C-alpha cells in the first residue's frame, strides 16, 4: 500500500480565532486529516515577522489557539500538532536556504508590498519580514510535504517554495520533493463592517464569543446600504451579512430569504436575527467542547509536546540529508567525548 501523501499547514498564534479562520482554514483541515498524513503547526516564529515587539503575547496565544483547533474537530491522533519554534532544525534549514535564494525572488513577493502598505503602524523594513517566505519554504520541505493547502491568493507563496526546493536540488542533491499547491475554496468572509474579517480591524466574530456576543455582532453587520427603509426591496448580493447566510442556511431556506429580501417581505433586522440564531446554534457544539478543553490545558500541552517530538524526529532525519548534500564528504563532524 502506498504511503499516504503528507500535508503541511500552519497558523500564526496572533490572537483569538474567528469565523474567517473556521471557514477559511480549519474546515479544510478537517477534511484533509481524513485522507492524508497531516502536519499542522503553530507558526510562532512567523508571528515574530510582524509582531516582534509582542513576543510574550504570541506565546500566550498558543494554547488557546490549539484549543480552538481541537474544539472544531482537529484530531491529534490523526494529525501531528506541533510548535514551530520547538523544532530548531527549521532555523538551520532557513539559514541554508537563505544562502541560495535570490533577493529579487523575495522582493517580488506580492504579500511583502501589500502588508507594508496595510500595516503602516508597524516597522516592517526588517530582514525577517523580507525573508519570511524562506522560513515558510523551510517549514514545508522539512517534512517533505507533497501538498500545501492554500487559497488562490496564497499561490505565489507555494510557487516560491517550489522554486527554492528546485534550486536546492539542482545546486546540491535531490533531497526534497516539489510540493504541490492544493487549492481550497476559501470564502472571503466579511466582518461586521464589510471589510475582511480580522482581529486587527475589530470586526471579527470569534469562536470563543458567547451567544450574546455573537448575536450582538451579527445585529451590527452591514447590509444593503441602498435599502434605506423596511419597505424598500433589497439586493442580497450587496449585503455583507449574506455571506454568512450562504454558510449557515440550507439552499431551500437561502432561496426563501433571497426572495423575501428582494420583495421586501422581510426586513434586515429580522433577517439578521434569523442569521444570529443559525450561527449560534451551529457553534454550540464547538463552544461546549471549548469550555471542556479550557479545563484540560495540561492535556493540550501534552498533545503539543508529543507532536513536537514526532516532528523533531522527522526534522532530524531531513537535516542529516541536507547537511550531507551541502557539505558532502568534506563536512566536519566533531563529536565531544
PyMOL commands that set and color helices and strands:
alter all, ss='L'
color gray80, all
select helices_A, chain A and resi 19-32+44-72+84-86+89-98+103-107+110-118+127-130+132-142+152-171+199-201+211-219+236-238+242-248+251-262+268-293+297-330
alter helices_A, ss='H'
color red, helices_A
select strands_A, chain A and resi 6-11+37-42+79-83+147-150+180-183
alter strands_A, ss='S'
color yellow, strands_A
deselect
rebuild
show_as cartoon
